[in-house]
């Protein structure tokens, strides 16, 4: 062959299941390619049957693969606003979104002429080129994408550990911490270290905008750019934790979290670490600036309430007076 290109995964077809598979792989930074090879489906099935006898392609649905798929689908559903994926209209919306997310990969779709399985890898011949992939996703089952993604990530990790051992690089503790975006009013700027201490002691990896950017980088960059960076961090985080009175800026943070389907938790704030605790809904308070225009407290709390975890203790809310 004149040229050879290596991919970590190859996806056969471009139906909804294949698009979702590509989205999973892209979210996990796995290098993949879409294949236009409908006429080769029977050949693929025949080759897989042969390989399965050698236990080369064990596509068992692992708990980790299922969790990976479910987590990404829940995020996707919140982002696109899917309520019933079984309806034609919602399916079409999902398909349009996925195609927009995967435009570059779909433009690079390869029309292949032959598929050969060799020692657990997939060799695809296409116009004088050889496309080499570790796994081939071809089944009409989105769970297969999660399994393949997990398999590829585990293989990456194994190879990385080999390199680190060879280079004598020490590894730190490999514990997984939930990523939390911590926010509080600028009037409590001086308590940022105390808030971070509390968050870290809860076993999470915390990000605090005041620790990252101070007071909008002391004017060295535009304020709007810092706000955009903060909102991007909220989208990346698993949860939003709000400490102390809710300001206008914090309401905006909450709105971003709501749109991203993130859980929001509320805590008191204090100069004393031991006095910080999680709040019930009736204990949440707002800064004066938020009440400008005589906004009712019940309206504000109903907005905040839409972000609360299902197990939060709801109470009857009173009007602002």
LINJO-V97308 format. One record per helix or strand of 2 or more residues. SS is the DSSP state (hx for helix, st for strand). FROM is the first residue (numbers start at 1). TO is the last residue. Records with the same first field share a line. If there is no record, write none. Layout:
SS->FROM-TO + FROM-TO
//
This chain:
st->3-12 + 32-36 + 110-111 + 114-118 + 121-126 + 129-137 + 179-184 + 205-208 + 239-243 + 263-267
hx->16-27 + 38-53 + 63-80 + 88-101 + 103-107 + 142-167 + 186-201 + 209-213 + 216-219 + 223-236 + 248-259 + 273-275 + 281-283 + 288-291 + 297-305
//
